[in-house]
Amino acid sequence: MKSGSRAHAGNGALIQRVQRHLRERSRLEQRRNSRRLFHEANRLRRLPLYLFTILDELKAQAQARGINVIDLGMGNPDLPPPRNVVRELVTQVQRSENHRYSRKGGDVERKLNQTIAQWYHRKFTVTLDPTTEVLPLIGSKEGISHLSLAFLNHDDIALVPNPTYPVHFNGVVMAGGVLYSLPIHPETNFLPDLKAIPRSVLKQSKMLFLSYPHNPTTAVADLAFFRQVVAWAKQHRIMVVHDFAYSDFVFDGLRAPSILEIPGAKEVAVEFHTLSKSYSLPGLRLGFAVGNQDVLASLAKTKSYIDFGIFRAVQWAAIEALSGPQEYVREAIALYERRRNVFLAGLKQIGWDLAIPKGTFYVWAKLPLKYSALTSLEFATLLVQEAGVVVAPGSGFGEYGEGCVRFALVEPERRLQQAVKRIAKVLQMGD
Ligand SMILES: Cc1ncc(COP(=O)(O)O)c(C=O)c1O
């Protein structure tokens, strides 16, 4: 027996049930696919399984059994968004001119670009040209995936750390580019070893994806690392794509630097931001890219064939978020820090002792010894079925994420404590 052999003998039946469930699910899926009249394009079939689909099913099954599920699976902020932003959105939705297509150079469009440039200067002392070095997006996920489409030919390599936020590699696969994984490990603070990339790979490489504070490992990078990256990228003429979704999410007095703080970084780098996390506005769909103007122009060109821009009322709301009072962000980060402390202390008490995350609102956890022979998907399935706690399996972030699960701290402290109690029961099963 591959899985479960190192797990406690008393859990054998339980583990076999979980494995049977997953096998049956994949058989059903294959049967459904083989019966389809219209087969999906190969590029879709090349994509790895989207694990949240499975977790959503498991969650629904647990809920149907009457379980009050604690969902720590997706990084979907639970805090109410800033009141001033919601107020602005409501006002702007009522103005009929905001329901027309958004046009480049319009009033709100110009103002949003200026606001982003000012926000950048305030936070990172980086100066941006609002017309050429700022590009608002329908969420950063949209922009990151379209960037691969804008730049990758079929023999172009994209260098992507593994594990990482799946859009970094899925965008490459969708665009038909060649994916080259850079394994990242705790021993090197989850930073990729750029010197280990073979020369032949470097020659064909066009893009490097980075993201610090890092989802899912919670690692944080410093300016010294970015300085090396920028020098390396210039030497090899490789574009650096820095996904800075968690720019505010650092704890214990740390600061997360922007890669654009490195002099000359704009020659090779673009940076992506989102309002989804810092302002708890994931439903608004507002992100932006800044940095190298040629790269942004090609991304804008790609988008012009695909979308019609951002709802104008949403753009007004984003201006309010970025230029209004910023206490909301500081309070939200302090709250996530408290959640982190409560959750980690709870897990430690039940014998699951983990490194304290310095950034993001995640906890990246090696599977407990007792269950270390399970795959991360099997362990996540076990937690939903037996504890009613949803977590993200590490394998969903790339094969080097196997052996870990990710908790998103998107439930209040009381629920996190409850989750710990339920997890404790799973850890004690069979004892
Ligand atoms: C690293 C990272 N980048 C981007 C995103 C997506 O953000 P958005 O809502 O702007 O598409 C997420 C969401 O979880 C993320 O974790």
The ligand as a Gaussian input file, in Angstrom:
#p B3LYP/6-31G(d) Opt

LIG

0 1
 C       -0.529000      35.585000      -5.520000
 C       -1.869000      35.975000      -6.042000
 N       -1.950000      36.742000      -7.127000
 C       -3.122000      37.113000      -7.648000
 C       -4.311000      36.684000      -7.081000
 C       -5.617000      37.059000      -7.741000
 O       -6.026000      38.309000      -7.423000
 P       -7.213000      39.026000      -8.185000
 O       -8.419000      38.882000      -7.329000
 O       -6.760000      40.423000      -8.344000
 O       -7.391000      38.362000      -9.523000
 C       -4.304000      35.879000      -5.944000
 C       -5.548000      35.397000      -5.341000
 O       -5.592000      34.540000      -4.518000
 C       -3.041000      35.516000      -5.415000
 O       -2.952000      34.739000      -4.333000

